[in-house]
Amino acid sequence: QQQVKQSPQSLIVQKGGISIINCAYENTAFDYFPWYQQFPGKGPALLIAIRPDVSEKKEGRFTISFNKSAKQFSLHIMDSQPGDSATYFCAASYRGGTASKLTFGTGTRLQVTL
Amino acid sequence: DGGITQSPKYLFRKEGQNVTLSCEQNLNHDAMYWYRQDPGQGLRLIYYSQIVNDFQKGDIAEGYSVSREKKESFPLTVTSAQKNPTAFYLCASSIRTGGLFFGEGSRLTVL
């Protein structure tokens, strides 16, 4: 059962453009929504995360927008750069214990062209 | 530097053989995890451990086994019972319900 749906599967953006990746979740108990960035052959790295008590969080060129009523959240990359080319995963978890049992989306492969 | 070390980075296995993937962390994190990554399927949780000498099955535990004898170490054994073991395996750790910190991964190929 896929509890976090991510789209698009791949994305091509020109340098300087805005990259937008969307995720939707089903479990209303989820209360932690991180985004991970993964380069080929490497492990994912935490990029930015949000909790549902805020609708937006910005860190540098990266912004998470969160819509609790629609059960959707998205990642916006402003002024996209070739170095941003990577696979991005959204994820979600809930405070079900002391472990971060994240459920991941299927990933979006972003390519930023010159 | 603090981090998570996975070894080996690449591993080849013949059908019917068990293999063990190593994961060591020096972040003093209580919780550790193993994920499997396949193209187009994201990351799926195999096992996780919240404290030493305790671990729980994730979503795809069949054909895998783990141990947690030390806080720093969480090895994963891929047994011959795992029907499709070729994948990229990722170990991670965390403090309580915080974000996960991942290792560099181990790529297992069954010949």
Interface residues (C-beta under 8 A of the other chain):
Chain A: Q6 Q9 Y32 P34 Y36 G41 K42 G43 P44 A45 L46 A49 F89 S93 R95 G97 T98 A99 S100 K101 L102 F104 G105 T106 G107
Chain B: I4 Q6 D30 A31 Y33 G40 Q41 G42 L43 R44 L45 Y48 Q50 Q56 G58 L90 A92 S94 R96 T97 G98 G99 L100 F101 F102 G103 E104 G105
